[in-house]
Amino acid sequence: MPPSPSSLPSAPPKPPVFRVDIPLLPESAAGSALQLIDLLRGANLLASQRLGAQAPRLAWRLLDAEGLPLAPLPSPLAAYTAPDDKDAALAPTRALFIPSFHAPDIPAIRAVAARHQALSRQLGIALDAGQKLLTMGNGAWLAAQSGRLNGRQACLPWFYIAGFERDFPGIGHSLGQDLSDDGPWLSCALPSNVNLLAIALVRQALGPELAAACETVMAPDHQRARAALQANAQQHIPATRDSTLARAIAFMEAHLDQPYSLDRLAEAASVSTRTLLRHFQQELSQSPLDHLHGLRCARARVMLEVTLESVPSIAVACGYADPAAFRRIFVRYTGMAPAEYRKRHALRAPRRRWRVEVK
């Protein structure tokens, strides 16, 4: 009798996603935006190392001046416009980052702000909706122009303060600081402070523990660097040992064509089967068998692309004695049948077109 829907195990809840939208104007210093994205990606890595697949994470979108997502950038910039996953792409906007823009003097800054009043209005709407606002340097002009930040504190380079105060007398200044964290507004003075901005965002979005971990990695600490070198020279820091997951996955990769055995896999990883299952679920949100299917399908894709082996032969090479079972699993993991995949992705000409050398 098939199990009732209520008896089936429920899928683990999806981890929360905090998305930052980054409008880029024609005048924007785009490098600051890309640097922030690199720091957000690093924060996600730290979160996943500490909390596994259920870790909350940060996401981002690069937008144009009209608020529309930028078209995919060419390599090597493609990673900045392609979302890390579909959940991140569908997450609601929680914050906006306005990088500094190129302007030689205060009148030029005012001219840029005047050209982009529509963006300032959108920032005001975002603040009214409870979203966070991050600015760098003269990007604060666009934020202040929204009219929603009177009574707040801003952090700007010293050479902008006099002109900013004349334009926005209702906004205070965090003098002697590189970062101002004032409610919904996070502002930093210079591009060299973007790491402080990222840490402050992590603190608000992901919590103080992950922010502390990011601060350890992202904030300069010359004393810690010297201590690490001294400890390493005196051999007090041993080489990193392999983990349970690393041992298990290495065993899988070396035995892809052999039948799956949870007991044998746990023995190779030097843990119990229960411990092994817990590690895979906590870190990868899948079972060892699911991960093995993914590895086998990766091998199958390569063989379909570069060889003319039959589908049953490829199934055996990937650990499936039953070609029908292989086809079902391959469809589940790739979205198409093996023959269709080969038709679309083969890197070799059909056999009938091979060149024959006649001597």
Secondary structure, DSSP 4 states (H G I P E B T S, - for coil): -PPPGGGSPPPPPPPPEEEEEEE--TTB-HHHHHHHHHHHHHHHHHHHHHHGGG--EEEEEEE-TTSPBPPPPPTTSHHHHS-SSHHHHHSPEEEEEE--B--SSHHHHHHHHHHTHHHHHHHHHHHHTT-EEEEEGGGHHHHHTTS--TT-EE---HHHHHHHHHH-TTSEE-TT-SEEEETTEEEESSGGGHHHHHHHHHHHHH-HHHHHHHHHHHS--HHHHHHHHHHHHTT-SPPPPPPHHHHHHHHHHHTTTS---HHHHHHHHTS-HHHHHHHHHHHHSS-HHHHHHHHHHHHHHHHHHH----HHHHHHHTT-S-HHHHHHHHHHHHSS-HHHHHHHH--S--GGG------
